[in-house]
Amino acid sequence: MNREQILQSPTTPLTAPAYAAAVPRFTDREYLNVVYRTDPEALRAVVPEPLEIDEPLVRFEIMKMGEVTSFGPYVECGQAIPVRLGAERGEYLHAMYLDSFAATAAGREASAYPKVLGSPALFPDEGALVGTLDYGTQRVATATMGYKHRPLDLEQAKAEITVPSFMLKIVPGYGREPRVCELIRSQITDITVKEAHTGPARLQLFEHVLAPLADLPVREVVSASHVVTDLTLGAATPVHDYLAE
């Protein structure tokens, strides 16, 4: 295999890459979002500078992917923290758990999503929409929301989903220092919101050393939404280089 062939490979193994060199399109991506208030000190301990926090809020999300180009269906769960970079408001993606290795690898390597393997689920149950996350055999999160209790304005739902996302891209070097350490920005712009609802919600987080969602404890549930969309993720762009300082 020559140099040109190697450089055209998206990732390893070279003869069977972990993910395809394709721009994935998400069809029928179903969200359960629960925004909650947490401890300000806990947020300050995990949000990297130069991002700033105005309110001690966290968005817990579970996303059920109905169909994804090159990946197929899978489920994803995580925590996003409302932040500000200068005058721009967005969300810092703190942690993400998936039941697809290919989507996990692509999210980490091709972009900067903080993805690891887990077992999330999203399903209706006796008049409630239920989202769960298991890590190994242990339950670490359970969210419940009244199933389609009240319509949510589609433009409001779109605005909530399309805020800029900020992530850390860390590529380790061969010594103590990383080869890459950047703050990355991405934003969804190609999106169609098919339906959106809101209603009462509850969220329980259980402590686990390797899935520490409960380190950002639930003090008050602020809002919840159930949204179905088609979308394409935006390109990732570096906005801050920690190694240049």
Secondary structure, DSSP 4 states (H G I P E B T S, - for coil): --HHHHHT--SSSTTS-SS-SS--EEEEEEEEEEEEE--HHHHHTTSPTT-B-SS-EEEEEEEEEEEETTT-SEEEEEEEEEEEETTEEEEEEEEEEES-HHHHHHHHHTS---EEE-EEEEEEETTEEEEEEEETTEEEEEEEEETT-EE--HHHHHHHHTS-EEEEEEEE-SSSSEEEEEEEEE---EEEEEEEEE--EEEEE---TTS-GGGS--SEEEEEEEEEEEEEPPPPEEEEEGGG-
